[in-house]
Amino acid sequence: DAKTTQPPSMDCAEGRAANLPCNHSTISGNEYVYWYRQIHSQGPQYIIHGLKNNETNEMASLIITEDRKSSTLILPHATLRDTAVYYCIVRPRGGANNLFFGTGTRLTVIP
Amino acid sequence: DVKVTQSSRYLVKRTGEKVFLECVQDMDHENMFWYRQDPGLGLRLIYFSYDVKMKEKGDIPEGYSVSREKKERFSLILESASTNQTSMYLCASSSRRRVGEQYFGPGTRLTVT
């Protein structure tokens, strides 16, 4: 599976958009980009995934660059409850059963 | 909403005890997973089940066994608990077709003394 690189930490003001970047320059054509988050002392939570088109759901938007070497998760109006570690995961369709969670980005939403 | 529940949030056991961790999901998912999470090591897959009575070893199955007698329930068994099994244990489930979209329980923090 392709490796991902994320900044270790970011801050965002409450009510503003949080833009979390992820680099996956070695991604191959059949690999999807998944985003999860883990709030302190809870299990990881699936957020969104995509292949090459931008995706949006009730939680977030996922923007994937045209060359698919990077992506950005956007939380449009961050709240204090969005403070968590965010993980970007690249996984091929039909790939291994487990998800590889790297170190992620610790997002702190500041009042 | 998908709901995955785990039998305990916190558990303290003694070395050598047999430990049962139970997980139940209510979304009729075919796949169920047991992970452990340790600082600096991320999440590591212990066992995976893709159907009732079916299981596959993950990356770190040693010292663990699993049981899946019903579709909604997946149990992790520590046959003889050891201190190096002190960890956060996370259960997850997914549909057969969307393995990358896993839904996790709240976790069980197990301490073995």
gemmi code that builds the backbone of each chain (N, CA, C; Angstrom):
import gemmi

chains = {
    "A": [
        ("ASP", (0.858, -1.191, 0.000), (0.000, 0.000, 0.000), (0.890, 1.234, 0.000)),
        ("ALA", (0.419, 2.310, -0.665), (1.197, 3.532, -0.719), (1.316, 4.141, 0.666)),
        ("LYS", (2.463, 4.782, 0.934), (2.633, 5.450, 2.212), (2.026, 6.841, 2.138)),
        ("THR", (1.700, 7.366, 3.278), (1.150, 8.712, 3.361), (1.983, 9.547, 4.297)),
        ("THR", (2.004, 10.856, 4.046), (2.709, 11.806, 4.898), (1.734, 12.891, 5.304)),
        ("GLN", (1.640, 13.129, 6.611), (0.763, 14.167, 7.139), (1.546, 15.020, 8.140)),
        ("PRO", (1.190, 16.302, 8.248), (1.842, 17.107, 9.289), (1.443, 16.568, 10.662)),
        ("PRO", (2.341, 16.623, 11.625), (2.037, 16.049, 12.938), (0.942, 16.780, 13.699)),
        ("SER", (0.845, 18.086, 13.497), (-0.174, 18.816, 14.242), (-0.606, 20.064, 13.483)),
        ("MET", (-1.841, 20.494, 13.781), (-2.390, 21.729, 13.209), (-3.363, 22.319, 14.210)),
        ("ASP", (-3.490, 23.642, 14.152), (-4.524, 24.327, 14.923), (-5.521, 24.957, 13.966)),
        ("CYS", (-6.740, 25.118, 14.450), (-7.773, 25.773, 13.654), (-8.695, 26.517, 14.605)),
        ("ALA", (-9.100, 27.722, 14.213), (-10.031, 28.479, 15.038), (-11.433, 27.928, 14.881)),
        ("GLU", (-12.145, 27.886, 15.986), (-13.525, 27.397, 15.974), (-14.348, 28.187, 14.976)),
        ("GLY", (-15.137, 27.477, 14.153), (-15.974, 28.131, 13.158), (-15.311, 28.313, 11.804)),
        ("ARG", (-14.003, 28.184, 11.775), (-13.298, 28.305, 10.505), (-13.162, 26.935, 9.853)),
        ("ALA", (-12.795, 26.943, 8.583), (-12.574, 25.676, 7.889), (-11.221, 25.095, 8.300)),
        ("ALA", (-11.222, 23.803, 8.549), (-9.964, 23.082, 8.817), (-9.597, 22.321, 7.552)),
        ("ASN", (-8.378, 22.596, 7.066), (-7.903, 21.930, 5.854), (-6.725, 21.043, 6.223)),
        ("LEU", (-6.927, 19.749, 6.153), (-5.891, 18.811, 6.571), (-5.272, 18.161, 5.336)),
        ("PRO", (-3.974, 18.389, 5.116), (-3.341, 17.837, 3.915), (-2.779, 16.431, 4.130)),
        ("CYS", (-2.653, 15.730, 3.011), (-2.042, 14.402, 3.034), (-1.301, 14.194, 1.709)),
        ("ASN", (-0.069, 13.774, 1.825), (0.716, 13.481, 0.636), (0.777, 11.977, 0.443)),
        ("HIS", (0.464, 11.538, -0.778), (0.541, 10.104, -1.103), (1.082, 9.978, -2.518)),
        ("SER", (2.331, 10.420, -2.680), (2.910, 10.555, -4.012), (3.124, 9.223, -4.725)),
        ("THR", (3.133, 8.113, -3.991), (3.352, 6.814, -4.642), (2.058, 6.039, -4.857)),
        ("ILE", (0.934, 6.728, -4.750), (-0.357, 6.058, -4.888), (-0.482, 5.444, -6.283)),
        ("SER", (-1.093, 4.284, -6.357), (-1.307, 3.659, -7.661), (-2.781, 3.762, -8.057)),
        ("GLY", (-3.050, 3.391, -9.308), (-4.346, 3.676, -9.899), (-5.550, 3.054, -9.216)),
        ("ASN", (-5.344, 1.943, -8.531), (-6.487, 1.259, -7.915), (-6.574, 1.531, -6.413)),
        ("GLU", (-5.817, 2.485, -5.927), (-5.819, 2.765, -4.487), (-6.751, 3.925, -4.133)),
        ("TYR", (-7.544, 3.702, -3.125), (-8.451, 4.704, -2.611), (-7.777, 5.472, -1.473)),
        ("VAL", (-8.250, 6.687, -1.256), (-7.817, 7.487, -0.109), (-8.951, 7.486, 0.917)),
        ("TYR", (-8.645, 7.056, 2.123), (-9.605, 7.044, 3.217), (-9.152, 8.018, 4.296)),
        ("TRP", (-10.120, 8.617, 4.952), (-9.838, 9.450, 6.114), (-10.638, 8.932, 7.308)),
        ("TYR", (-9.928, 8.838, 8.413), (-10.524, 8.494, 9.694), (-10.084, 9.540, 10.709)),
        ("ARG", (-10.781, 9.588, 11.825), (-10.309, 10.392, 12.935), (-10.501, 9.619, 14.224)),
        ("GLN", (-9.715, 9.990, 15.226), (-9.819, 9.349, 16.525), (-9.804, 10.428, 17.595)),
        ("ILE", (-10.944, 10.580, 18.216), (-11.070, 11.480, 19.346), (-10.498, 10.765, 20.567)),
        ("HIS", (-9.894, 11.537, 21.452), (-9.196, 10.965, 22.601), (-10.048, 9.933, 23.336)),
        ("SER", (-9.426, 8.759, 23.566), (-10.052, 7.659, 24.324), (-11.266, 7.051, 23.638)),
        ("GLN", (-11.375, 7.257, 22.338), (-12.454, 6.604, 21.596), (-11.872, 5.793, 20.446)),
        ("GLY", (-12.705, 4.952, 19.824), (-12.262, 4.224, 18.647), (-12.206, 5.128, 17.430)),
        ("PRO", (-11.426, 4.769, 16.418), (-11.397, 5.561, 15.188), (-12.782, 5.639, 14.551)),
        ("GLN", (-12.999, 6.730, 13.835), (-14.279, 6.979, 13.183), (-14.042, 7.206, 11.703)),
        ("TYR", (-14.699, 6.438, 10.857), (-14.614, 6.640, 9.417), (-15.215, 8.004, 9.063)),
        ("ILE", (-14.539, 8.731, 8.167), (-15.065, 10.027, 7.745), (-15.516, 9.973, 6.289)),
        ("ILE", (-14.606, 9.632, 5.390), (-14.900, 9.745, 3.964), (-13.832, 9.003, 3.187)),
        ("HIS", (-14.117, 8.644, 1.946), (-13.079, 8.102, 1.092), (-13.362, 8.474, -0.354)),
        ("GLY", (-12.333, 8.359, -1.201), (-12.492, 8.678, -2.611), (-11.397, 8.040, -3.442)),
        ("LEU", (-11.637, 7.999, -4.737), (-10.655, 7.436, -5.663), (-9.968, 8.549, -6.453)),
        ("LYS", (-10.722, 9.328, -7.195), (-10.122, 10.433, -7.947), (-11.026, 11.653, -7.995)),
        ("ASN", (-12.305, 11.476, -7.810), (-13.210, 12.615, -7.795), (-13.324, 13.177, -6.392)),
        ("ASN", (-13.633, 14.449, -6.307), (-13.874, 15.043, -4.998), (-15.145, 14.451, -4.414)),
        ("GLU", (-15.161, 14.304, -3.116), (-16.303, 13.715, -2.428), (-16.732, 14.615, -1.282)),
        ("THR", (-18.021, 14.593, -1.001), (-18.557, 15.356, 0.133), (-19.618, 14.528, 0.826)),
        ("ASN", (-19.599, 14.580, 2.150), (-20.694, 13.994, 2.912), (-21.029, 14.947, 4.051)),
        ("GLU", (-21.844, 14.480, 4.974), (-22.309, 15.372, 6.037), (-21.195, 15.769, 6.996)),
        ("MET", (-20.102, 15.046, 6.982), (-19.010, 15.359, 7.912), (-17.946, 16.246, 7.291)),
        ("ALA", (-17.601, 15.982, 6.024), (-16.422, 16.629, 5.463), (-16.448, 16.572, 3.938)),
        ("SER", (-15.457, 17.265, 3.356), (-15.204, 17.169, 1.923), (-13.798, 16.645, 1.718)),
        ("LEU", (-13.628, 15.884, 0.655), (-12.325, 15.338, 0.305), (-11.973, 15.841, -1.083)),
        ("ILE", (-10.842, 16.542, -1.151), (-10.361, 17.057, -2.424), (-9.097, 16.283, -2.795)),
        ("ILE", (-9.130, 15.625, -3.946), (-7.977, 14.858, -4.418), (-7.428, 15.569, -5.640)),
        ("THR", (-6.116, 15.824, -5.658), (-5.521, 16.511, -6.800), (-5.636, 15.658, -8.054)),
        ("GLU", (-5.515, 16.331, -9.191), (-5.718, 15.631, -10.456), (-4.712, 14.487, -10.645)),
        ("ASP", (-3.466, 14.691, -10.189), (-2.471, 13.626, -10.313), (-2.571, 12.601, -9.184)),
        ("ARG", (-3.493, 12.830, -8.264), (-3.788, 11.954, -7.125), (-2.619, 11.791, -6.169)),
        ("LYS", (-1.628, 12.651, -6.244), (-0.483, 12.511, -5.344), (-0.722, 13.155, -3.988)),
        ("SER", (-1.772, 13.899, -3.850), (-2.086, 14.470, -2.544), (-3.589, 14.698, -2.426)),
        ("SER", (-4.016, 14.898, -1.207), (-5.432, 15.169, -0.964), (-5.566, 16.085, 0.248)),
        ("THR", (-6.743, 16.673, 0.379), (-7.044, 17.551, 1.518), (-8.417, 17.190, 2.061)),
        ("LEU", (-8.466, 16.984, 3.355), (-9.750, 16.807, 4.034), (-10.181, 18.166, 4.554)),
        ("ILE", (-11.400, 18.547, 4.260), (-11.897, 19.849, 4.690), (-13.077, 19.656, 5.645)),
        ("LEU", (-12.914, 20.215, 6.853), (-14.036, 20.324, 7.787), (-14.521, 21.759, 7.660)),
        ("PRO", (-15.691, 22.001, 7.095), (-16.050, 23.358, 6.685), (-16.214, 24.347, 7.840)),
        ("HIS", (-16.695, 23.916, 8.961), (-16.894, 24.802, 10.106), (-16.472, 24.038, 11.366)),
        ("ALA", (-15.199, 24.113, 11.673), (-14.672, 23.290, 12.762), (-15.292, 23.673, 14.107)),
        ("THR", (-15.592, 22.661, 14.904), (-16.069, 22.873, 16.271), (-15.074, 22.236, 17.241)),
        ("LEU", (-15.243, 22.530, 18.509), (-14.337, 21.979, 19.520), (-14.362, 20.450, 19.497)),
        ("ARG", (-15.523, 19.891, 19.127), (-15.648, 18.430, 19.090), (-14.881, 17.792, 17.939)),
        ("ASP", (-14.367, 18.625, 17.033), (-13.552, 18.094, 15.936), (-12.091, 17.926, 16.341)),
        ("THR", (-11.732, 18.325, 17.533), (-10.372, 18.112, 18.028), (-10.121, 16.607, 18.112)),
        ("ALA", (-9.113, 16.144, 17.359), (-8.876, 14.699, 17.231), (-7.587, 14.480, 16.441)),
        ("VAL", (-7.180, 13.237, 16.344), (-6.100, 12.855, 15.427), (-6.759, 12.361, 14.139)),
        ("TYR", (-6.334, 12.930, 13.020), (-6.906, 12.593, 11.720), (-5.908, 11.752, 10.933)),
        ("TYR", (-6.386, 10.641, 10.414), (-5.532, 9.713, 9.692), (-5.934, 9.643, 8.219)),
        ("CYS", (-4.953, 9.738, 7.375), (-5.122, 9.565, 5.939), (-4.567, 8.182, 5.595)),
        ("ILE", (-5.363, 7.364, 4.940), (-4.974, 5.982, 4.663), (-5.200, 5.703, 3.189)),
        ("VAL", (-4.218, 5.075, 2.572), (-4.365, 4.690, 1.177), (-4.472, 3.168, 1.129)),
        ("ARG", (-5.469, 2.691, 0.418), (-5.733, 1.259, 0.418), (-6.278, 0.842, -0.936)),
        ("PRO", (-5.745, -0.235, -1.505), (-6.286, -0.670, -2.795), (-7.613, -1.385, -2.623)),
        ("ARG", (-8.449, -1.277, -3.633), (-9.689, -2.048, -3.669), (-9.311, -3.527, -3.633)),
        ("GLY", (-9.909, -4.249, -2.738), (-9.580, -5.659, -2.614), (-8.276, -5.923, -1.902)),
        ("GLY", (-7.753, -4.904, -1.246), (-6.472, -5.040, -0.562), (-6.594, -5.745, 0.770)),
        ("ALA", (-5.549, -5.612, 1.565), (-5.499, -6.300, 2.855), (-6.678, -5.891, 3.733)),
        ("ASN", (-6.999, -6.769, 4.668), (-8.160, -6.519, 5.518), (-7.918, -5.419, 6.534)),
        ("ASN", (-6.683, -5.284, 6.986), (-6.444, -4.281, 8.016), (-6.152, -2.929, 7.385)),
        ("LEU", (-6.391, -1.910, 8.170), (-6.094, -0.546, 7.770), (-4.797, -0.127, 8.435)),
        ("PHE", (-3.912, 0.506, 7.682), (-2.673, 0.986, 8.276), (-2.852, 2.439, 8.712)),
        ("PHE", (-2.931, 2.618, 10.024), (-3.034, 3.956, 10.578), (-1.620, 4.431, 10.888)),
        ("GLY", (-1.156, 5.476, 10.216), (0.141, 6.032, 10.544), (0.050, 6.891, 11.788)),
        ("THR", (0.813, 7.954, 11.818), (0.819, 8.817, 13.005), (-0.226, 9.906, 12.949)),
        ("GLY", (-0.731, 10.215, 11.751), (-1.829, 11.163, 11.626), (-1.473, 12.598, 11.940)),
        ("THR", (-2.484, 13.456, 11.879), (-2.364, 14.872, 12.233), (-3.238, 15.136, 13.447)),
        ("ARG", (-2.623, 15.683, 14.474), (-3.403, 16.073, 15.647), (-3.971, 17.465, 15.408)),
        ("LEU", (-5.280, 17.544, 15.192), (-5.962, 18.823, 14.976), (-6.506, 19.315, 16.299)),
        ("THR", (-6.141, 20.546, 16.632), (-6.697, 21.189, 17.823), (-7.543, 22.358, 17.372)),
        ("VAL", (-8.812, 22.351, 17.718), (-9.705, 23.457, 17.408), (-9.717, 24.388, 18.613)),
        ("ILE", (-9.382, 25.638, 18.345), (-9.197, 26.620, 19.424), (-10.419, 27.528, 19.517)),
        ("PRO", (-10.932, 27.724, 20.738), (-12.125, 28.581, 20.883), (-11.851, 30.022, 20.471)),
    ],
    "B": [
        ("ASP", (-27.531, 4.563, 12.090), (-26.084, 4.634, 12.348), (-25.545, 3.262, 12.740)),
        ("VAL", (-24.348, 2.968, 12.267), (-23.681, 1.736, 12.658), (-23.342, 1.816, 14.128)),
        ("LYS", (-23.598, 0.712, 14.820), (-23.203, 0.715, 16.217), (-22.398, -0.542, 16.490)),
        ("VAL", (-21.217, -0.317, 17.043), (-20.370, -1.412, 17.484), (-20.144, -1.211, 18.973)),
        ("THR", (-20.504, -2.202, 19.740), (-20.337, -2.075, 21.187), (-19.354, -3.122, 21.686)),
        ("GLN", (-18.638, -2.753, 22.734), (-17.688, -3.659, 23.360), (-18.081, -3.831, 24.812)),
        ("SER", (-17.813, -5.012, 25.335), (-18.375, -5.402, 26.630), (-17.892, -4.542, 27.788)),
        ("SER", (-16.657, -4.064, 27.739), (-16.133, -3.268, 28.843), (-15.313, -2.112, 28.289)),
        ("ARG", (-15.309, -0.973, 28.976), (-14.401, 0.119, 28.606), (-13.052, -0.051, 29.287)),
        ("TYR", (-13.078, -0.534, 30.519), (-11.853, -0.732, 31.280), (-11.913, -2.117, 31.935)),
        ("LEU", (-10.741, -2.771, 31.931), (-10.658, -4.121, 32.507), (-9.286, -4.280, 33.126)),
        ("VAL", (-9.244, -4.839, 34.328), (-7.970, -5.134, 34.988), (-7.953, -6.622, 35.304)),
        ("LYS", (-6.929, -7.301, 34.824), (-6.813, -8.746, 35.032), (-5.408, -9.080, 35.539)),
        ("ARG", (-5.320, -10.250, 36.126), (-4.013, -10.695, 36.630), (-3.325, -11.582, 35.594)),
        ("THR", (-2.015, -11.597, 35.640), (-1.222, -12.468, 34.773), (-1.694, -13.911, 34.906)),
        ("GLY", (-1.878, -14.565, 33.758), (-2.295, -15.964, 33.739), (-3.796, -16.177, 33.645)),
        ("GLU", (-4.574, -15.128, 33.882), (-6.027, -15.268, 33.783), (-6.452, -15.408, 32.329)),
        ("LYS", (-7.587, -16.056, 32.124), (-8.202, -16.122, 30.798), (-9.135, -14.924, 30.684)),
        ("VAL", (-9.017, -14.196, 29.577), (-9.764, -12.950, 29.426), (-10.631, -13.039, 28.169)),
        ("PHE", (-11.875, -12.620, 28.308), (-12.805, -12.587, 27.171), (-13.185, -11.138, 26.900)),
        ("LEU", (-12.998, -10.717, 25.660), (-13.469, -9.399, 25.234), (-14.534, -9.648, 24.170)),
        ("GLU", (-15.687, -9.027, 24.374), (-16.790, -9.285, 23.452), (-17.125, -8.019, 22.652)),
        ("CYS", (-17.561, -8.249, 21.437), (-17.919, -7.163, 20.528), (-19.210, -7.530, 19.808)),
        ("VAL", (-20.113, -6.576, 19.714), (-21.388, -6.802, 19.018), (-21.625, -5.650, 18.050)),
        ("GLN", (-22.040, -5.997, 16.828), (-22.396, -4.967, 15.845), (-23.837, -5.199, 15.388)),
        ("ASP", (-24.491, -4.088, 15.031), (-25.918, -4.173, 14.713), (-26.223, -3.852, 13.259)),
        ("MET", (-25.203, -3.895, 12.404), (-25.410, -3.511, 11.006), (-25.398, -4.692, 10.045)),
        ("ASP", (-25.461, -5.905, 10.571), (-25.483, -7.093, 9.713), (-24.220, -7.182, 8.837)),
        ("HIS", (-23.106, -6.676, 9.359), (-21.850, -6.714, 8.620), (-21.269, -8.114, 8.606)),
        ("GLU", (-20.701, -8.469, 7.441), (-20.070, -9.788, 7.333), (-18.713, -9.819, 8.040)),
        ("ASN", (-17.976, -8.725, 7.939), (-16.601, -8.700, 8.459), (-16.537, -8.120, 9.850)),
        ("MET", (-15.711, -8.732, 10.667), (-15.421, -8.165, 11.986), (-13.935, -8.301, 12.258)),
        ("PHE", (-13.399, -7.356, 13.035), (-11.956, -7.235, 13.247), (-11.654, -6.994, 14.721)),
        ("TRP", (-10.501, -7.504, 15.145), (-9.943, -7.112, 16.431), (-8.556, -6.515, 16.200)),
        ("TYR", (-8.366, -5.294, 16.724), (-7.082, -4.597, 16.673), (-6.634, -4.335, 18.119)),
        ("ARG", (-5.337, -4.104, 18.247), (-4.859, -3.476, 19.468), (-4.101, -2.206, 19.092)),
        ("GLN", (-4.160, -1.236, 19.988), (-3.525, 0.055, 19.737), (-2.573, 0.376, 20.866)),
        ("ASP", (-1.314, 0.610, 20.516), (-0.287, 0.931, 21.496), (0.437, 2.189, 21.058)),
        ("PRO", (0.841, 3.027, 21.991), (1.546, 4.269, 21.633), (2.773, 3.990, 20.779)),
        ("GLY", (2.885, 4.733, 19.692), (4.042, 4.582, 18.820), (3.951, 3.426, 17.846)),
        ("LEU", (2.979, 2.535, 18.034), (2.854, 1.364, 17.161), (1.584, 1.410, 16.317)),
        ("GLY", (0.726, 2.359, 16.579), (-0.501, 2.465, 15.798), (-1.453, 1.315, 16.076)),
        ("LEU", (-2.344, 1.071, 15.146), (-3.284, -0.049, 15.262), (-2.705, -1.266, 14.560)),
        ("ARG", (-2.774, -2.398, 15.213), (-2.301, -3.645, 14.624), (-3.421, -4.677, 14.669)),
        ("LEU", (-3.617, -5.354, 13.538), (-4.710, -6.319, 13.418), (-4.330, -7.621, 14.099)),
        ("ILE", (-5.209, -8.098, 14.959), (-4.969, -9.359, 15.666), (-5.623, -10.507, 14.892)),
        ("TYR", (-6.930, -10.366, 14.664), (-7.700, -11.374, 13.928), (-8.791, -10.689, 13.134)),
        ("PHE", (-9.227, -11.380, 12.109), (-10.282, -10.918, 11.225), (-11.235, -12.083, 10.987)),
        ("SER", (-12.529, -11.786, 10.916), (-13.512, -12.819, 10.598), (-14.392, -12.328, 9.458)),
        ("TYR", (-14.574, -13.142, 8.445), (-15.372, -12.731, 7.296), (-16.729, -13.425, 7.233)),
        ("ASP", (-16.968, -14.299, 8.193), (-18.257, -14.994, 8.246), (-18.331, -15.757, 9.568)),
        ("VAL", (-19.508, -16.227, 9.880), (-19.665, -17.019, 11.105), (-18.723, -18.221, 11.045)),
        ("LYS", (-18.036, -18.434, 12.153), (-17.081, -19.532, 12.323), (-15.840, -19.426, 11.432)),
        ("MET", (-15.699, -18.362, 10.674), (-14.527, -18.195, 9.813), (-13.618, -17.127, 10.401)),
        ("LYS", (-12.319, -17.360, 10.322), (-11.372, -16.394, 10.875), (-10.076, -16.449, 10.101)),
        ("GLU", (-9.361, -15.351, 10.161), (-8.019, -15.292, 9.590), (-7.106, -14.581, 10.570)),
        ("LYS", (-5.873, -15.029, 10.657), (-4.900, -14.360, 11.519), (-4.528, -13.018, 10.919)),
        ("GLY", (-4.329, -12.072, 11.818), (-3.830, -10.780, 11.395), (-2.326, -10.718, 11.557)),
        ("ASP", (-1.827, -9.547, 11.929), (-0.383, -9.353, 12.037), (0.203, -9.883, 13.348)),
        ("ILE", (-0.617, -9.908, 14.396), (-0.087, -10.289, 15.723), (-1.044, -11.237, 16.443)),
        ("PRO", (-1.283, -12.435, 15.928), (-2.258, -13.326, 16.555), (-1.754, -14.107, 17.772)),
        ("GLU", (-0.439, -14.082, 17.993), (0.130, -14.933, 19.058), (-0.417, -14.526, 20.417)),
        ("GLY", (-0.881, -15.526, 21.149), (-1.404, -15.286, 22.492), (-2.889, -14.974, 22.518)),
        ("TYR", (-3.504, -14.946, 21.344), (-4.924, -14.625, 21.222), (-5.656, -15.712, 20.438)),
        ("SER", (-6.939, -15.844, 20.693), (-7.824, -16.632, 19.844), (-9.133, -15.871, 19.719)),
        ("VAL", (-9.963, -16.295, 18.786), (-11.231, -15.595, 18.555), (-12.343, -16.614, 18.374)),
        ("SER", (-13.552, -16.111, 18.500), (-14.728, -16.955, 18.315), (-15.809, -16.129, 17.665)),
        ("ARG", (-16.423, -16.691, 16.624), (-17.569, -16.023, 16.004), (-18.644, -17.073, 15.741)),
        ("GLU", (-19.516, -17.212, 16.701), (-20.610, -18.178, 16.626), (-21.876, -17.577, 16.021)),
        ("LYS", (-22.014, -16.268, 16.121), (-23.144, -15.554, 15.529), (-22.606, -14.390, 14.713)),
        ("LYS", (-23.342, -14.007, 13.690), (-22.861, -12.974, 12.771), (-22.573, -11.662, 13.482)),
        ("GLU", (-23.366, -11.313, 14.464), (-23.227, -10.003, 15.093), (-22.195, -9.955, 16.213)),
        ("ARG", (-21.642, -11.095, 16.587), (-20.798, -11.135, 17.783), (-19.434, -11.736, 17.469)),
        ("PHE", (-18.383, -11.057, 17.961), (-17.012, -11.505, 17.704), (-16.248, -11.367, 19.014)),
        ("SER", (-15.734, -12.465, 19.508), (-15.063, -12.460, 20.806), (-13.562, -12.644, 20.642)),
        ("LEU", (-12.824, -11.925, 21.447), (-11.359, -12.066, 21.506), (-11.019, -12.711, 22.839)),
        ("ILE", (-10.197, -13.732, 22.789), (-9.847, -14.474, 23.993), (-8.341, -14.411, 24.201)),
        ("LEU", (-7.961, -14.006, 25.405), (-6.561, -14.086, 25.807), (-6.467, -15.330, 26.682)),
        ("GLU", (-5.822, -16.361, 26.161), (-5.825, -17.662, 26.840), (-5.160, -17.594, 28.210)),
        ("SER", (-4.061, -16.861, 28.295), (-3.338, -16.708, 29.555), (-2.703, -15.317, 29.527)),
        ("ALA", (-3.404, -14.366, 30.108), (-3.007, -12.967, 29.970), (-1.583, -12.729, 30.482)),
        ("SER", (-0.873, -11.881, 29.750), (0.474, -11.490, 30.165), (0.563, -9.969, 30.178)),
        ("THR", (1.553, -9.460, 30.884), (1.651, -8.001, 31.028), (1.856, -7.309, 29.683)),
        ("ASN", (2.485, -7.986, 28.727), (2.682, -7.337, 27.423), (1.402, -7.298, 26.582)),
        ("GLN", (0.328, -7.806, 27.123), (-0.968, -7.675, 26.467), (-1.788, -6.512, 27.039)),
        ("THR", (-1.190, -5.764, 27.926), (-1.804, -4.521, 28.382), (-1.876, -3.578, 27.189)),
        ("SER", (-3.076, -3.136, 26.851), (-3.249, -2.368, 25.629), (-4.688, -1.877, 25.519)),
        ("MET", (-4.939, -1.057, 24.488), (-6.301, -0.702, 24.095), (-6.719, -1.672, 22.996)),
        ("TYR", (-7.843, -2.339, 23.195), (-8.351, -3.296, 22.211), (-9.577, -2.702, 21.511)),
        ("LEU", (-9.523, -2.717, 20.194), (-10.578, -2.111, 19.392), (-11.192, -3.143, 18.472)),
        ("CYS", (-12.502, -3.194, 18.476), (-13.260, -4.057, 17.584), (-13.815, -3.194, 16.459)),
        ("ALA", (-13.922, -3.752, 15.269), (-14.490, -3.024, 14.135), (-15.306, -3.985, 13.283)),
        ("SER", (-16.175, -3.417, 12.467), (-16.936, -4.244, 11.518), (-17.035, -3.506, 10.190)),
        ("SER", (-17.265, -4.266, 9.134), (-17.484, -3.663, 7.814), (-18.317, -4.625, 6.979)),
        ("SER", (-18.903, -4.069, 5.927), (-19.565, -4.955, 4.978), (-18.502, -5.673, 4.153)),
        ("ARG", (-18.908, -6.749, 3.502), (-17.961, -7.523, 2.707), (-17.394, -6.691, 1.566)),
        ("ARG", (-18.217, -5.843, 0.968), (-17.789, -5.090, -0.214), (-17.032, -3.814, 0.120)),
        ("ARG", (-17.150, -3.350, 1.343), (-16.525, -2.068, 1.692), (-15.589, -2.250, 2.886)),
        ("VAL", (-14.570, -3.036, 2.672), (-13.675, -3.397, 3.778), (-12.931, -2.184, 4.317)),
        ("GLY", (-12.672, -1.210, 3.442), (-11.957, -0.016, 3.891), (-12.800, 0.893, 4.771)),
        ("GLU", (-14.066, 0.682, 4.784), (-14.981, 1.516, 5.572), (-15.344, 0.738, 6.832)),
        ("GLN", (-14.500, 0.849, 7.820), (-14.664, 0.079, 9.040), (-15.255, 0.954, 10.134)),
        ("TYR", (-16.111, 0.358, 10.922), (-16.780, 1.055, 12.012), (-16.296, 0.443, 13.323)),
        ("PHE", (-15.765, 1.314, 14.179), (-15.083, 0.861, 15.379), (-15.957, 1.022, 16.612)),
        ("GLY", (-15.709, 0.145, 17.570), (-16.295, 0.300, 18.891), (-15.489, 1.298, 19.708)),
        ("PRO", (-15.920, 1.555, 20.944), (-15.252, 2.555, 21.784), (-13.915, 2.092, 22.345)),
        ("GLY", (-13.646, 0.798, 22.280), (-12.381, 0.280, 22.798), (-12.494, -0.238, 24.215)),
        ("THR", (-11.639, -1.201, 24.530), (-11.487, -1.711, 25.895), (-10.037, -1.515, 26.298)),
        ("ARG", (-9.846, -0.755, 27.387), (-8.477, -0.589, 27.883), (-8.220, -1.694, 28.893)),
        ("LEU", (-7.384, -2.630, 28.510), (-7.062, -3.777, 29.354), (-5.720, -3.561, 30.028)),
        ("THR", (-5.708, -3.756, 31.317), (-4.463, -3.721, 32.086), (-4.257, -5.097, 32.698)),
        ("VAL", (-3.087, -5.669, 32.444), (-2.751, -6.970, 33.027), (-1.643, -6.744, 34.061)),
        ("THR", (-1.912, -7.114, 35.298), (-0.941, -6.851, 36.372), (-0.264, -8.140, 36.837)),
    ],
}
model = gemmi.Model(1)
for chain_id, residues in chains.items():
    chain = gemmi.Chain(chain_id)
    for i, (resn, *xyz) in enumerate(residues, 1):
        res = gemmi.Residue()
        res.name, res.seqid = resn, gemmi.SeqId(i, " ")
        for name, pos in zip(("N", "CA", "C"), xyz):
            atom = gemmi.Atom()
            atom.name, atom.element = name, gemmi.Element(name[0])
            atom.pos, atom.b_iso = gemmi.Position(*pos), 0.0
            res.add_atom(atom)
        chain.add_residue(res)
    model.add_chain(chain)
structure = gemmi.Structure()
structure.add_model(model)
structure.setup_entities()
